[in-house]
Amino acid sequence: MIDRIDNLAGVVPWLLYDFRSPYRLHPVLQQGWNRKGVLGPGGEKKKSWFVLHAYFAER
């Protein structure tokens, strides 16, 4: 999909790691963490990491 966007200069993951955030207050899902990164707080690779890795490996 990214390859079909005209005039696209590049891509970069917005959040690399999950990080602590005082504004993430959901007691079950967030527990004080922003969990949008492609790597978990301990460095474990999430599914999105493998998608990005495969995309950049083609380049």
N, C-alpha and C positions, 0 to 999 in steps of 0.2 A: 504494500500500500504506500509506504513512504517513497518508494522509487517512482511512483506515478505523480508526485506533487511537483509541478513546475516551479522553478525558481527557489527551491528549498536548498539552503546553503549547508545545513548540517543538523544533527540531532544530538541530544545529550539527555541522560536520565535526570529528572528533576531532583529526586531524592535517592541517594545511594544507600544510606543506612537508615534503619528505624532509630528514632531518638526520643529521649524523655521530653515530655511537654506538659506543663501544669494545666494546660487548657483541654487536655484529653481526659475527660472525667467519666466516661462510660465504665462502670465497675466490672463488666464482664469482658468486653471486647478490647478496650484500650488500656485501662488500668494505668493511666499516666504516660502512655507511649503514643507517639505518632507512628503508625505502622504502615506508612505508604512507601517505604524504601524497597529496593530490590534485594537488600541484604538485611537479615535480622540483626538484633542488637549484639548477638554473639558471633556474627559473621556468617551465619548459615544462609545458604543460597535459597531464595524463594523461586517460585515458578517463573516470575517475570525476569529474573536474572538470566535464566536459560534462553528465553526469547531474545533478550538484548544481546547476549553472547553470540547466539547463532547469527543475528543480523550483522553485528560488527565483524564476525569471523568471515563473512562473505566478502567483505570489503578488502 
